[in-house]
Amino acid sequence: MARRLPPLNALRAFEAAARHLSFTKAAEELYVTQAAISHQVKALEEALGVQLFRRLNRRLMLTDAGQLYLPALTAAFDGIDAATGRLRADENAGSLTVSVANSLAAKWLLPRLPRFRERHPEIDVEISAADRLVDFGRDNADMGIRYGLGNYPGLKVDPLMEDTVFPVCSPQLVNGHLVDGPPPLRAPEDLRRHTLLHDDVGTGEAPNWRRWLTAAGVTGVNPERGPRYSHSSLVLQAAIDGQGVALGRSSLVSLDLEAGRLVQPFGPALPSHYACYVVSPVATAERPKIKAFRDWLLEEAGRP
């Protein structure tokens, strides 16, 4: 059943005037003229068919009807104000669900998250790690980080990081310190006696071992030999453990290189057609907590 309510502006004018018992103070509160308050109250009285004020010399008094009406209106406006405050608080704080690929979450995002929590303790970030693309119309996600070509219709898309691909391995392989291991890995030709590690980097247009060996001018190496892993984080962990040489994406190996868990024994570094992008629905992209996390991501990607 449709509600039959008086005009909202008239209700606000009466409620403010009734609280202050003054058209002048109500006008100051609502940033309108005294005449506008008087006009709105008169229109409300005519719509209700009752008198709400007794207009005495230089002061107002509420009629019995006005005294009956005021508490309900004040409670209603207080409820609207409280609900609006909760809504604004939720827009600026609360939980934020971010969809991101497993390996990018493990190797790039999670180690950096403490810096975001320190800056924005009011926002609780929930990481939804999955390799499939999030469907914002169906899945419970506010934003995402995608690895691809950047063509995502209907979404706000911000480039996060470009990628290059190059060999990485444990420092032990470079130095030849593994017991009963292969000889030191000093030049691309030494790969003939080392294990190649593979993951899904070699799909599509991204460089794989065959393309890298061709670019490096290395022959006599079977680019298909060696174990395979379903996630980039797994192949990088195998490389850290000294099990072979992997092709590392710059977006994933920066922290391991910085910490010395991995080294780049030699080049070349090949550009990837793929890159990392921050995406979110256009309608919600500028919500404060989404914007705060996007701005932080872009800042982190720009760190040396």
VOBA-1610 file (N, C-alpha, C; in pm, whole numbers, padded with zeros to 5 digits, always signed):
BEGIN
Met+00085-00118+00000Met+00000+00000+00000Met+00089+00124+00000Ala+00063+00219-00089Ala+00147+00338-00101Ala+00127+00429+00020Arg+00239+00486+00070Arg+00229+00581+00180Arg+00177+00716+00129Arg+00091+00778+00208Arg+00040+00911+00176Arg+00104+01009+00272Leu+00222+01058+00235Leu+00300+01145+00323Leu+00297+01288+00274Pro+00299+01383+00368Pro+00312+01524+00330Pro+00450+01548+00268Pro+00468+01661+00200Pro+00598+01692+00141Pro+00709+01692+00247Leu+00824+01635+00211Leu+00935+01621+00307Leu+00985+01758+00353Asn+00994+01854+00262Asn+01043+01987+00301Asn+00952+02052+00404Ala+00823+02030+00389Ala+00729+02087+00485Ala+00744+02021+00621Leu+00765+01891+00623Leu+00786+01820+00750Leu+00915+01867+00818Arg+01020+01885+00741Arg+01146+01933+00798Arg+01129+02074+00855Ala+01058+02158+00782Ala+01038+02295+00829Ala+00960+02296+00962Phe+00854+02218+00970Phe+00776+02213+01094Phe+00859+02156+01208Glu+00930+02047+01183Glu+01005+01982+01291Glu+01112+02076+01347Ala+01184+02145+01260Ala+01286+02238+01307Ala+01224+02355+01382Ala+01116+02411+01327Ala+01050+02524+01393Ala+00991+02483+01528Ala+00939+02362+01534Ala+00879+02314+01660Ala+00985+02290+01766Arg+01100+02238+01728Arg+01208+02217+01825Arg+01257+02350+01881His+01273+02448+01793His+01327+02578+01836His+01218+02674+01884Leu+01092+02640+01852Leu+00982+02734+01873Leu+01019+02870+01814Ser+01073+02864+01692Ser+01117+02986+01624Ser+01131+02958+01476Phe+01064+03038+01394Phe+01084+03028+01249Phe+01223+03078+01210Thr+01274+03175+01282Thr+01405+03231+01250Thr+01516+03128+01270Lys+01513+03062+01385Lys+01617+02961+01411Lys+01603+02840+01320Ala+01481+02804+01287Ala+01461+02693+01192Ala+01517+02730+01056Ala+01498+02855+01014Ala+01552+02900+00885Ala+01704+02893+00885Glu+01766+02933+00997Glu+01912+02926+01006Glu+01961+02782+00999Glu+01891+02691+01063Glu+01932+02550+01063Glu+01921+02489+00925Leu+01817+02524+00851Leu+01790+02463+00720Leu+01843+02547+00604Tyr+01908+02658+00635Tyr+01969+02743+00532Tyr+01865+02792+00429Val+01751+02836+00482Val+01648+02897+00397Val+01603+03027+00465Thr+01509+03097+00403Thr+01459+03221+00462Thr+01348+03191+00563Gln+01324+03290+00652Gln+01215+03276+00748Gln+01081+03265+00676Ala+01069+03339+00568Ala+00945+03335+00491Ala+00921+03196+00434Ala+01028+03129+00392Ala+01013+02994+00337Ala+00965+02897+00443Ile+01018+02910+00566Ile+00973+02823+00676Ile+00824+02848+00704Ser+00786+02975+00711Ser+00646+03009+00738Ser+00555+02953+00629His+00599+02965+00505His+00518+02915+00393His+00505+02763+00399Gln+00614+02692+00429Gln+00611+02545+00435Gln+00521+02498+00549Val+00530+02562+00664Val+00446+02522+00779Val+00299+02546+00747Lys+00267+02661+00686Lys+00128+02690+00650Lys+00074+02587+00551Ala+00159+02549+00453Ala+00117+02450+00355Ala+00093+02315+00422Leu+00176+02281+00522Leu+00159+02154+00593Leu+00029+02155+00673Glu+00000+02267+00740Glu-00125+02277+00817Glu-00245+02262+00725Glu-00238+02323+00609Glu-00351+02312+00515Glu-00366+02168+00464Ala-00253+02100+00440Ala-00258+01962+00390Ala-00313+01868+00496Leu-00280+01894+00623Leu-00325+01807+00732Leu-00465+01846+00782Gly-00503+01971+00758Gly-00633+02018+00805Gly-00635+02046+00953Val-00519+02073+01012Val-00510+02105+01155Val-00414+02222+01172Gln-00428+02292+01285Gln-00334+02399+01318Gln-00225+02340+01407Leu-00099+02367+01373Leu+00015+02311+01447Leu+00078+02411+01542Phe+00066+02538+01510Phe+00124+02643+01595Phe+00017+02744+01635Arg+00035+02801+01754Arg-00035+02923+01792Arg+00066+03035+01775Arg+00035+03128+01691Arg+00126+03238+01661Arg+00091+03356+01752Leu+00175+03374+01854Leu+00154+03483+01951Leu+00250+03596+01917Asn+00241+03703+01991Asn+00332+03815+01966Asn+00476+03772+01991Arg+00555+03770+01883Arg+00698+03743+01887Arg+00734+03606+01943Arg+00641+03514+01950Arg+00676+03377+01992Arg+00574+03279+01939Leu+00616+03152+01938Leu+00531+03043+01889Leu+00500+02948+02003Met+00384+02887+01995Met+00348+02777+02085Met+00288+02665+02002Leu+00317+02544+02041Leu+00260+02429+01973Leu+00117+02406+02019Thr+00030+02376+01927Thr-00105+02332+01961Thr-00097+02188+02011Asp-00210+02136+02059Asp-00211+01996+02101Asp-00173+01905+01984Ala-00220+01937+01864Ala-00185+01856+01747Ala-00036+01864+01717Gly+00020+01986+01731Gly+00163+02002+01708Gly+00246+01924+01808Gln+00206+01927+01936Gln+00278+01852+02040Gln+00270+01701+02015Leu+00159+01656+01960Leu+00144+01514+01929Leu+00230+01474+01809Tyr+00242+01566+01713Tyr+00311+01536+01587Tyr+00463+01541+01601Leu+00513+01634+01684Leu+00658+01659+01690Leu+00741+01538+01730Pro+00709+01463+01838Pro+00798+01353+01878Pro+00813+01246+01770Ala+00705+01217+01698Ala+00713+01115+01594Ala+00803+01162+01480Leu+00790+01290+01442Leu+00874+01342+01335Leu+01021+01347+01376Thr+01048+01392+01499Thr+01187+01398+01547Thr+01249+01259+01548Ala+01174+01160+01595Ala+01225+01022+01596Ala+01252+00973+01454Ala+01163+01008+01361Ala+01181+00964+01222Ala+01305+01026+01160Phe+01324+01158+01181Phe+01442+01224+01125Phe+01570+01176+01194Asp+01564+01150+01323Asp+01681+01093+01392Asp+01717+00956+01336Gly+01614+00877+01305Gly+01639+00745+01245Gly+01703+00755+01108Ile+01654+00850+01027Ile+01714+00871+00895Ile+01859+00915+00908Asp+01884+01005+01004Asp+02020+01055+01025Asp+02113+00942+01067Ala+02066+00856+01157Ala+02150+00745+01203Ala+02177+00645+01091Ala+02073+00615+01012Ala+02091+00521+00901Ala+02188+00578+00798Thr+02179+00709+00773Thr+02270+00773+00678Thr+02413+00767+00729Gly+02430+00789+00860Gly+02564+00780+00918Gly+02622+00641+00907Arg+02537+00539+00930Arg+02586+00400+00917Arg+02625+00370+00772Leu+02543+00419+00678Leu+02572+00396+00537Leu+02703+00462+00497Arg+02723+00587+00540Arg+02848+00655+00508Arg+02967+00586+00572Ala+02948+00538+00695Ala+03058+00466+00761Ala+03092+00339+00686Asp+02991+00268+00634Asp+03017+00147+00558Asp+03088+00178+00427Glu+03056+00294+00367Glu+03123+00332+00243Glu+03270+00362+00266Asn+03304+00414+00384Asn+03442+00454+00412Asn+03520+00347+00486Ala+03451+00254+00549Ala+03520+00154+00630Ala+03451+00020+00611Gly+03475-00072+00704Gly+03415-00204+00695Gly+03496-00297+00607Ser+03431-00399+00554Ser+03502-00501+00476Ser+03512-00461+00329Leu+03621-00506+00266Leu+03646-00482+00125Leu+03698-00613+00067Thr+03622-00672-00025Thr+03660-00801-00085Thr+03732-00777-00216Val+03853-00832-00226Val+03938-00814-00344Val+03964-00950-00407Ser+03927-00965-00533Ser+03952-01089-00607Ser+04088-01077-00676Val+04170-01180-00662Val+04304-01177-00720Val+04350-01320-00747Ala+04431-01339-00850Ala+04482-01472-00883Ala+04568-01525-00769Asn+04569-01658-00754Asn+04639-01721-00642Asn+04785-01677-00630Ser+04858-01687-00740Ser+05001-01659-00734Ser+05030-01512-00708Leu+04951-01424-00769Leu+04971-01281-00746Leu+04939-01246-00602Ala+04839-01312-00545Ala+04807-01289-00404Ala+04922-01332-00316Ala+04975-01450-00340Ala+05080-01505-00254Ala+05213-01433-00269Lys+05251-01400-00392Lys+05386-01350-00417Lys+05396-01197-00420Trp+05284-01129-00441Trp+05293-00983-00449Trp+05205-00911-00348Leu+05076-00948-00341Leu+04983-00870-00261Leu+04995-00895-00110Leu+04991-01021-00068Leu+04988-01051+00075Leu+05109-00997+00151Pro+05231-01008+00098Pro+05344-00951+00174Pro+05336-00800+00193Arg+05259-00732+00109Arg+05250-00586+00117Arg+05130-00537+00198Leu+05033-00624+00223Leu+04909-00581+00289Leu+04928-00515+00425Pro+05026-00554+00506Pro+05041-00485+00635Pro+05057-00335+00621Arg+05116-00289+00512Arg+05130-00144+00494Arg+04994-00078+00473Phe+04903-00148+00403Phe+04769-00092+00386Phe+04694-00091+00519Arg+04705-00199+00595Arg+04635-00205+00724Arg+04685-00096+00818Glu+04813-00066+00811Glu+04868+00039+00895Glu+04811+00175+00856Arg+04790+00197+00727Arg+04738+00325+00679Arg+04588+00335+00697His+04516+00223+00677His+04370+00224+00684His+04319+00113+00777Pro+04340+00129+00907Pro+04294+00023+01000Pro+04144+00006+01002Glu+04070+00106+00951Glu+03923+00099+00952Glu+03868+00010+00842Ile+03953-00034+00747Ile+03909-00117+00635Ile+03962-00259+00653Asp+03872-00355+00655Asp+03910-00497+00666Asp+03911-00559+00527Val+04031-00588+00477Val+04045-00643+00342Val+04029-00795+00346Glu+03938-00844+00262Glu+03919-00988+00246Glu+03972-01028+00108Ile+04070-01118+00105Ile+04131-01161-00020Ile+04060-01286-00070Ser+04003-01277-00189Ser+03940-01391-00254Ser+04034-01438-00365Ala+04115-01540-00335Ala+04216-01587-00430Ala+04159-01697-00518Ala+04155-01672-00648Ala+04107-01771-00745Ala+04160-01731-00882Asp+04186-01831-00965Asp+04243-01802-01097Asp+04136-01769-01201Arg+04010-01797-01171Arg+03906-01760-01268Arg+03874-01612-01251Leu+03825-01550-01358Leu+03788-01409-01354Leu+03663-01391-01269Val+03667-01292-01181Val+03551-01265-01097Val+03439-01207-01181Asp+03316-01248-01149Asp+03196-01193-01210Asp+03133-01100-01108Phe+03149-00969-01127Phe+03101-00873-01028Phe+02949-00876-01015Gly+02880-00922-01117Gly+02736-00930-01107Gly+02688-01049-01026Arg+02777-01145-01003Arg+02737-01267-00933Arg+02817-01290-00805Asp+02947-01263-00810Asp+03035-01294-00698Asp+03038-01181-00597Asn+03073-01216-00475Asn+03083-01118-00367Asn+03222-01056-00367Ala+03246-00964-00460Ala+03375-00896-00469Ala+03351-00750-00501Asp+03430-00663-00438Asp+03419-00520-00462Asp+03511-00474-00575Met+03624-00541-00590Met+03722-00504-00691Met+03813-00624-00716Gly+03900-00612-00814Gly+03987-00725-00846Gly+04119-00678-00906Ile+04215-00771-00909Ile+04342-00751-00980Ile+04349-00861-01084Arg+04354-00823-01211Arg+04353-00921-01319Arg+04485-00917-01396Tyr+04523-01034-01446Tyr+04643-01048-01528Tyr+04598-01082-01669Gly+04619-00990-01762Gly+04571-01015-01896Gly+04606-00901-01989Leu+04517-00876-02085Leu+04542-00775-02189Leu+04477-00641-02157Gly+04397-00634-02051Gly+04338-00508-02010Gly+04207-00474-02078Asn+04152-00565-02155Asn+04026-00539-02224Asn+03911-00596-02141Tyr+03855-00514-02053Tyr+03749-00559-01963Tyr+03631-00463-01975Pro+03541-00486-02072Pro+03429-00394-02096Pro+03340-00381-01972Gly+03291-00261-01951Gly+03199-00236-01841Gly+03264-00214-01707Leu+03398-00218-01701Leu+03470-00200-01575Leu+03562-00079-01584Lys+03588-00019-01469Lys+03696+00080-01461Lys+03826+00003-01454Val+03919+00032-01542Val+04044-00044-01554Val+04162+00052-01535Asp+04249+00019-01440Asp+04370+00097-01415Asp+04492+00006-01430Pro+04586+00038-01520Pro+04708-00043-01531Pro+04785-00041-01399Leu+04825-00159-01354Leu+04897-00171-01228Leu+05046-00195-01251Met+05079-00301-01326Met+05219-00335-01351Met+05234-00399-01487Glu+05336-00358-01560Glu+05375-00432-01679Glu+05465-00547-01637Asp+05480-00644-01725Asp+05556-00764-01690Asp+05670-00790-01788Thr+05781-00835-01736Thr+05887-00896-01817Thr+05912-01035-01761Val+05971-01119-01845Val+05994-01258-01807Val+06142-01290-01826Phe+06203-01354-01727Phe+06346-01384-01733Phe+06376-01503-01641Pro+06490-01571-01661Pro+06524-01687-01578Pro+06552-01645-01433Val+06508-01727-01340Val+06539-01710-01198Val+06571-01846-01139Cys+06654-01845-01037Cys+06690-01971-00971Cys+06745-01941-00833Ser+06773-02046-00758Ser+06835-02031-00627Ser+06981-01987-00643Pro+07030-01903-00552Pro+07173-01867-00558Pro+07265-01989-00555Gln+07216-02098-00496Gln+07298-02220-00490Gln+07329-02275-00628Leu+07236-02260-00721Leu+07262-02309-00857Leu+07368-02225-00927Val+07363-02095-00904Val+07463-02008-00967Val+07602-02040-00915Asn+07609-02069-00786Asn+07739-02096-00724Asn+07780-02243-00732Gly+07687-02330-00775Gly+07719-02472-00783Gly+07740-02537-00648His+07664-02490-00546His+07684-02539-00410His+07594-02657-00373Leu+07510-02702-00464Leu+07425-02816-00432Leu+07506-02945-00438Val+07492-03028-00334Val+07563-03156-00331Val+07511-03246-00443Asp+07601-03301-00521Asp+07566-03386-00635Asp+07477-03313-00735Gly+07486-03180-00736Gly+07403-03103-00826Gly+07476-03072-00956Pro+07410-02998-01045Pro+07469-02961-01174Pro+07582-02860-01154Pro+07659-02836-01256Pro+07766-02737-01247Pro+07709-02596-01232Pro+07792-02498-01195Pro+07742-02362-01176Pro+07670-02309-01300Leu+07565-02231-01275Leu+07484-02173-01382Leu+07533-02030-01405Arg+07617-02011-01506Arg+07679-01881-01529Arg+07636-01818-01661Ala+07597-01898-01759Ala+07562-01847-01891Ala+07443-01927-01944Pro+07367-01870-02039Pro+07250-01940-02091Pro+07282-02080-02142Glu+07401-02101-02197Glu+07437-02232-02249Glu+07443-02338-02139Asp+07462-02295-02014Asp+07468-02391-01903Asp+07334-02455-01875Leu+07227-02402-01932Leu+07094-02460-01911Leu+07086-02602-01967Arg+07179-02639-02055Arg+07178-02774-02111Arg+07190-02880-02000Arg+07249-02841-01888Arg+07270-02939-01779Arg+07191-02901-01654His+07085-02823-01674His+06999-02785-01561His+06854-02818-01593Thr+06774-02835-01487Thr+06632-02867-01502Thr+06552-02740-01530Leu+06467-02747-01632Leu+06376-02636-01661Leu+06244-02658-01589Leu+06196-02556-01522Leu+06069-02562-01451Leu+05965-02485-01531His+05844-02540-01538His+05739-02482-01623His+05613-02452-01542Asp+05544-02346-01586Asp+05410-02318-01533Asp+05327-02255-01643Asp+05210-02195-01606Asp+05119-02144-01708Asp+05164-02011-01768Val+05284-01964-01734Val+05335-01844-01799Val+05346-01865-01949Gly+05371-01988-01990Gly+05392-02016-02131Gly+05266-02026-02214Thr+05150-01995-02155Thr+05026-02003-02233Thr+05004-01874-02310Gly+04926-01883-02415Gly+04890-01763-02491Gly+05010-01693-02550Glu+05014-01560-02530Glu+05119-01478-02588Glu+05237-01457-02494Ala+05230-01510-02371Ala+05339-01488-02277Ala+05462-01569-02316Pro+05583-01517-02290Pro+05704-01593-02323Pro+05710-01725-02248Asn+05754-01831-02316Asn+05780-01960-02254Asn+05925-01996-02279Trp+05965-02116-02235Trp+06106-02154-02250Trp+06148-02160-02397Arg+06061-02206-02484Arg+06098-02214-02625Arg+06129-02074-02680Arg+06044-01978-02649Arg+06066-01842-02698Arg+06188-01780-02633Trp+06207-01807-02505Trp+06322-01747-02438Trp+06453-01803-02493Leu+06461-01935-02511Leu+06583-01996-02562Leu+06615-01944-02702Thr+06512-01923-02783Thr+06533-01867-02917Thr+06588-01726-02908Ala+06529-01645-02818Ala+06575-01507-02802Ala+06718-01502-02750Ala+06755-01600-02665Ala+06890-01602-02608Ala+06992-01666-02702Gly+06944-01724-02813Gly+07035-01789-02907Gly+07092-01919-02856Val+07020-01988-02770Val+07068-02114-02712Val+07010-02231-02791Thr+07094-02325-02829Thr+07053-02447-02896Thr+07092-02567-02813Gly+07036-02681-02850Gly+07072-02804-02778Gly+06999-02822-02647Val+06893-02745-02622Val+06814-02759-02500Val+06670-02789-02539Asn+06617-02898-02487Asn+06477-02933-02513Asn+06388-02841-02430Pro+06313-02751-02492Pro+06235-02654-02414Pro+06114-02714-02344Glu+06083-02841-02372Glu+05965-02904-02312Glu+06000-02990-02192Arg+06125-03020-02171Arg+06162-03111-02061Arg+06150-03038-01926Gly+06129-03118-01824Gly+06122-03064-01689Gly+05982-03070-01631Pro+05970-03062-01499Pro+05839-03071-01432Pro+05753-02948-01455Arg+05622-02966-01441Arg+05526-02858-01462Arg+05442-02837-01336Tyr+05398-02712-01317Tyr+05322-02674-01198Tyr+05200-02593-01240Ser+05094-02606-01163Ser+04967-02541-01199Ser+04962-02395-01162His+05050-02350-01073His+05050-02211-01031His+05191-02155-01033Ser+05202-02027-01065Ser+05333-01963-01070Ser+05402-01965-00934Ser+05325-01951-00826Ser+05387-01952-00693Ser+05453-02086-00664Leu+05399-02195-00719Leu+05458-02327-00696Leu+05590-02342-00772Val+05592-02298-00897Val+05716-02312-00974Val+05825-02223-00916Leu+05788-02107-00861Leu+05888-02021-00799Leu+05940-02082-00669Gln+05852-02148-00594Gln+05899-02214-00473Gln+05994-02329-00507Ala+05964-02400-00615Ala+06056-02506-00658Ala+06192-02448-00696Ala+06191-02331-00760Ala+06317-02266-00794Ala+06390-02221-00669Ile+06320-02167-00572Ile+06382-02127-00445Ile+06448-02246-00377Asp+06384-02362-00387Asp+06436-02484-00324Asp+06550-02547-00402Gly+06591-02486-00514Gly+06704-02537-00591Gly+06670-02653-00682Gln+06541-02670-00716Gln+06502-02784-00798Gln+06518-02759-00948Gly+06551-02636-00987Gly+06569-02607-01128Gly+06562-02458-01154Val+06549-02423-01282Val+06545-02284-01325Val+06405-02255-01379Ala+06347-02144-01334Ala+06212-02105-01376Ala+06219-01976-01457Leu+06116-01954-01538Leu+06096-01824-01599Leu+06008-01743-01505Gly+06065-01639-01447Gly+05992-01560-01349Gly+05932-01435-01409Arg+05810-01406-01368Arg+05746-01280-01405Arg+05791-01171-01309Ser+05829-01056-01362Ser+05877-00948-01276Ser+05775-00910-01170Ser+05646-00922-01200Ser+05543-00887-01103Ser+05539-00982-00984Leu+05595-01100-00999Leu+05588-01201-00894Leu+05719-01223-00819Val+05833-01192-00882Val+05961-01231-00822Val+06034-01117-00754Ser+05977-00996-00753Ser+06052-00880-00702Ser+06093-00898-00556Leu+06003-00945-00471Leu+06037-00961-00330Leu+06137-01073-00307Asp+06125-01183-00384Asp+06220-01293-00369Asp+06359-01252-00417Leu+06366-01170-00521Leu+06496-01119-00567Leu+06555-01025-00463Glu+06471-00939-00408Glu+06519-00844-00308Glu+06571-00915-00184Ala+06502-01023-00145Ala+06542-01096-00025Ala+06656-01194-00050Gly+06695-01214-00177Gly+06803-01306-00208Gly+06761-01451-00214Arg+06630-01477-00209Arg+06586-01616-00221Arg+06601-01664-00366Leu+06590-01570-00460Leu+06610-01600-00601Leu+06712-01502-00658Val+06775-01539-00766Val+06862-01450-00840Val+06829-01463-00989Gln+06859-01359-01063Gln+06849-01365-01209Gln+06990-01391-01261Pro+07019-01513-01305Pro+07157-01546-01342Pro+07206-01475-01468Phe+07114-01447-01559Phe+07150-01381-01684Phe+07022-01339-01756Gly+07037-01267-01865Gly+06925-01226-01949Gly+06914-01318-02068Pro+06833-01281-02164Pro+06759-01155-02169Pro+06626-01160-02093Ala+06571-01039-02065Ala+06437-01028-02009Ala+06341-00995-02123Leu+06241-01078-02144Leu+06149-01060-02256Leu+06021-00990-02210Pro+05972-00894-02287Pro+05845-00830-02250Pro+05729-00927-02267Ser+05634-00915-02178Ser+05513-00997-02186Ser+05401-00913-02246His+05314-00979-02322His+05197-00909-02374His+05095-00884-02262Tyr+05107-00957-02154Tyr+05013-00945-02044Tyr+05066-00848-01939Ala+04974-00793-01860Ala+05008-00703-01751Ala+04903-00719-01641Cys+04927-00652-01529Cys+04833-00656-01416Cys+04749-00528-01417Tyr+04619-00546-01393Tyr+04525-00434-01394Tyr+04437-00439-01270Val+04405-00320-01218Val+04307-00308-01110Val+04172-00280-01174Val+04071-00359-01140Val+03940-00344-01202Val+03832-00335-01095Ser+03726-00263-01128Ser+03609-00252-01040Ser+03491-00205-01123Pro+03369-00236-01082Pro+03253-00186-01154Pro+03252-00034-01158Val+03216+00023-01271Val+03218+00168-01287Val+03128+00235-01182Ala+03015+00174-01153Ala+02917+00236-01063Ala+02969+00251-00921Thr+03063+00166-00880Thr+03112+00170-00742Thr+03260+00205-00733Ala+03323+00237-00843Ala+03469+00254-00845Ala+03518+00367-00756Glu+03433+00469-00734Glu+03478+00584-00656Glu+03429+00579-00511Arg+03377+00467-00467Arg+03347+00455-00325Arg+03476+00472-00246Pro+03471+00541-00133Pro+03595+00576-00064Pro+03688+00460-00034Lys+03634+00346+00015Lys+03725+00237+00050Lys+03782+00169-00073Ile+03704+00164-00183Ile+03757+00107-00307Ile+03864+00198-00365Lys+03839+00326-00364Lys+03937+00422-00415Lys+04063+00420-00330Ala+04047+00408-00198Ala+04164+00404-00109Ala+04252+00284-00140Phe+04190+00168-00163Phe+04271+00049-00191Phe+04333+00058-00330Arg+04259+00110-00428Arg+04316+00124-00563Arg+04434+00221-00562Asp+04419+00334-00493Asp+04529+00430-00486Asp+04651+00369-00419Trp+04628+00290-00315Trp+04741+00225-00246Trp+04809+00122-00337Leu+04730+00044-00411Leu+04788-00054-00503Leu+04878+00014-00604Leu+04831+00123-00663Leu+04909+00194-00764Leu+05037+00252-00702Glu+05026+00295-00579Glu+05145+00346-00510Glu+05246+00235-00486Glu+05196+00118-00443Glu+05286+00005-00418Glu+05355-00040-00546Ala+05280-00043-00656Ala+05338-00086-00783Ala+05446+00011-00830Gly+05440+00136-00785Gly+05539+00234-00825Gly+05661+00240-00735Arg+05662+00157-00630Arg+05780+00156-00542Arg+05901+00103-00617Pro+06021+00155-00589Pro+06142+00102-00656Pro+06160-00046-00626
//
